[in-house]
Amino acid sequence: MIELDGLTKRFGNKVAVDHLSCRVRPGMVTGFLGPNGAGKSTTMRMMLDLDNPTSGTVRIDGRHYRDLQEPLKHIGALLDAKSMHGGRSAYNNLLCLAQSNSIPASRVSHVLDTVGLSAVAKKKSKGFSLGMGQRLGIAAALLGDPEILMFDEPVNGLDPEGIHWIRNLMKTLAAEGRTIFVSSHLMSEMALTADHLIVIGQGKLLADTSMADFIHKNSRSFVRMRSPEQERLRDLLHAEGVVAVEAGNGTLEIDGEEPERLGELAGRHGIVLHELSAQRASLEEAFMQMTAGSVEYHAHSDRDGAPPPQAGPQWGEQWNQQRPGDTAGDRTTGV
């Protein structure tokens, strides 16, 4: 288990993480979400004592990371796949980590096989694609067979097969009772992977809840009905105290009702339905709704009345100044 208690980090006058308290529990995949600049990377770095908190504490199974003997046996992390020594082979990169944590050398070959890099084990990592580098970083996280795993953008650079693989890997590890903590900007992938969500904005905790509850509380769900007997259907719903709103194209939208009840009601009165569907918001829609007030950078199109960006180096320099946290890692290539 990972426990954060009042975790705070300031950089000068800027508060990157603001009294963040939460728990990352075993036996599930916990997604860590937030807009750019929300403090996610800083939080994960403090978990591993790479950054010192201004105040507050982080505990890994009741202890600080720095107090763990042979830490890779307790927690494995992928924060930056580029941290591997480019002049060493994939095998030797992992072997050095294994020897420093008293991990048997046999684990090196095992995790390389797990991530699909056995064929390039002897090749220097500087020649790896972004996706291969991600796989090597995941192998390093798995090396000590830890009970806790942290991944920051683990699907970055992976092809569809690789994305499917890492998704199933995280679910399998969680099913074994391990603690899985993953940060990602890919909402569609997080919706398929995470059981629980921790959402932050401007360094503050916005939500700590299950995936289902998060979507339910931060979005609209309704039932869509369409019938060639629309007027009769609308009158029937009105008589039953059901509020139906016309949505164009001959459809009605109903809030606060289950589709089963509405279908049975239409069936009892012999009304033909061409559509009866539950419309539920996606994780992305719920996330955008919750974090709308916490987004640090807003893009504008010409239609919004904003002036178009000027081409050339001057614009690029301004953009780089506005987005100091951007890295080349956002520009991915497949494996």
N, C-alpha and C positions, 0 to 999 in steps of 0.2 A: 504494500500500500504506500502511496505517496500522499503526504499531508502538508498542506500549505496553511500557514497561520499568520495572518496580517502581513503578508509579503509585500514589501514596498521597495522600489528602486527609483532613485532620482539621478538624472544627469544634468547637473547645474540647476536651472529653474524648471526643467521639464520633468514631469512625473511619468515615467514609463509604465510602472506597475504600482497600483494604488490600493494598499491594504487588502490584498487578495487572499481569501481564505476558502479552501475547498479540499476535498479528498478524492483521490483517484483509486478506486476500489478494484480488488482482484475479481477474476471470473467474467470480465466483460471488456469490450473495446470502448474506451472513452475518447470521444472526439473533442479536440480543442480548437474552437473556432473564434474568429474575430477579424475585423477589417485590417488592412495594412496599417501598421503603426499602432495596433491595439496593445502590444506588449507581449505577444505570444513567444517570440524567439528569446526575448530577455527573460521571461519566466522560465523557459526550458533551460536556458544557460544557468540560471540561479539554482535550479534543481540539481545541476551537476557541479556546482561550485566553480563554474567558469566565470561567473560574475558574482560579486559579493552584494547581498541585499543591503539597502540603506537601513531597513528595519524589518522585523518579522523573521520567520524561520521556515525552512523546508526540511522535512524528515522523510527518509527512505527506510521503511520498516522500522521506524522509531529512532533512526540515527541520521546524523549528517553524512552526506556523501563522502566528505573528506575523512571521516572516521571509519569508513568501511575498509576492511582488509580484503585485498583482492577484489576490487569493486566490480569487475566484469562478471563475477559470479553472482552478483546481487542485482545489477541493473545494466542493461545493454541499451545503447542509444545511437541513433543516426541523426545527427544535427547538420553535418556538412560532409557530403561524400568526397569533397575535394581535399579533405584533411589527410588523406593517405599519402605516403611518401611515393612520389611519382617515379623515382629511380629504382624502387623495389618491385619485385614481382608480387602478384596477388597473394601467392603462398607466403612469401617472406614478410609481407606487411602483417598478415594475420599471425604468423609464427612469432614475431616480435611481441605482439600483444599477448599471445598465449603464454610466452615465457615470463613476461612481467607480472602475470597474474596466476602463475602456477597451474596453468591449464595444460592438459596433455596435448602433445603435438597431433595426436590422432583426431582431435576436434577440428583442426584446421582443414584437413581433407573432407571431413564430414560436412562442415558448413559450406565449403566451396561447392560440394555436390548439391547441397540443399538449395542454394541460390542459382545453380546452373552455370557455374564458372569453372568447373573442373578442367575443361578443354583449354582454358587460357590461364591456368594456375601459375605457369612459369613465365608468363608475359608481364612486362613492366606496366604498372597501372597508369602511367602517364599517357599511354596509347589507347586507353579505354574510352569508349563513348560515354556520354552522360548516363545512359541507362545501365551500362556495365559498371560504372562507378557507383551507382546507387545500389546495385546488387552486392558489390564488394562491401559497401558500408553496412548493408543489412547483415551480411555474413559476420562482420566484426561485432555487431550488436548481439548476434546469436551465439558468439564464440564461447562464452562462459556458461551457456545454458541457464540464463538468469530467470528469476521469477518475475522481474519487472522489465518491460521494454518500452522505450520512447522512440517515436519516429516523427521527424519533421519533414513534411512533404515527401513521403516514401515512394510515391508513384511518379515523381518527377523524372521524365526521360524514359520511362518504361513504355514498351509497346503494349497493345491490348492483351497479349498473352501474359506479359509480365504484371500488368495491373490485376488481371484475374488471379494470378498466382499469389501476389502479396496480400490481396484481399482475403483469400482463403487461408493463407498462412496466419494472419492476425486473428481470424476467427477461430482457427484450430488452437492457437496458443492460449486464447482467452478461455476456450472450452476446457483446457487443461488446468484452469484455475489461476493462470498468470494475470498480471496487471498489464494492460496494453493501453498506452497513451499516445494518441496520434493527432498531429496537426496537419491540416490540408486546406487549400483553397478550392479544391474540387468538390463542390457540394453534391453532385450526383454520385460520386464515389463514396463520400462520407455517409450518404443516406443508405448505401448498400452495406456499409461496413460497421458503423458505430451503433452501439446499444444505448449509450449515455452521452450527453453533451455537456461540456463546460464552455460557456461563451463569455468572452470579455470584450469590452469596448473602452478605449482610452484608459486602459489599465485597470478598469473596474470590472467586477463580476456582474454579468448581466443575467446569466442563467446557469443553473446546475440541476439538470433534470433529464428524464428519459427522452429518447428521440421522439416517441409518439406524443408525449405531453408537450414538448417544445413546439412541434408543428401545430398541435391542436390549439395551444394558447396564443400563438402568434400568427394565425392565418384564419381565413374563412373557409368553412366546409359547407357544402350545400348539395341538394339533389336537383338534377336536371330532368325534366319530363317533357316529352314531345308526343303529341297525339293529333290525328286528323280531326278529332272532335275537341279542339282546344277550348271552345267556349263552354261546352258541357263539362269538361274536366275542371276548368277554372271554377265554375259554379259549384261543382261537387266539393272541391277543396274548400271553397269559402263556407259552404254549409257545415263542413266538419271543423271549422275554426282554423284552417291551415292557410297561412298567408303565402300566396304565390305571386311572383313578380314576373311580368313579361320581359323576355330578354331578346326578342327578335327571332326571326326565322322560325316562328311558330313554337318556341320553347318557353317553358316556365321554370323559374328557379325558386326553390323552397329551402329556407333555412330552418334548422332545429328539428328536422324530422328524419326518421330512418327510411331508406328506400324500400325496405320490406313492407312497412306499414302502408306506404303510398301505393305500392304495387298491388297489395291485397285489396286496398280500397277501390282502386280502379277496376280490378277484376270482379269484385262483387257487383259492380254497377255496369258491367259489360262494356267498359270503355277500352277501346284499342289503344295500345301504347306503341309508338315507334322508337321511343327511347326512355329508359329509366336508368340513370347512372348517378353514382355518388361521385362528386367532384371534391377532391381533397388537394390541398396545396402541397407543393413540393417543399423540401428542406430549404432550397434556395430562396423561395418566396418568403418563407417564415423567417429565415435569417436576414433577408433584406429589410423586412418589416421591423424586426427587433433592433437592428443595428443602424437604422437610418440616421439617428442622431449622433452616432459615434464614428462616422466615416471621416477620416482626416483629409483625404484628397478626393475631390469631386471632378469628374470629367464633364465637359460641356460640348454639345454639338453646335453647329451653326444655327440650327433651329431653335436652340435655347437662347439665342441672342448673344452668345459669347463670340468674341473675335476669333477667327481661325488662327492656329499657330503659324508663326513665321518660319519658313524653311531655312535651313542653313545651320552653321555651328552655334549661332547665338541662342536659337531656341533649344538646341541640345544641351547647351551649358546651363540654361535656366532650368530645364527639366531635371538635369542631374542634381542641381542644387535643391530642387523641391523634393526629390525622392532619393535621399541619401541612402536609404536601406535597400534600394533595388540592386539586384545582382544579376549576373549573366545566367544564373540558375533558373530564372524565369523563362529563358528561351531554350526550350527543350528539343532534343532530337531523339529519335527512336533507337532501340537496340537493334 
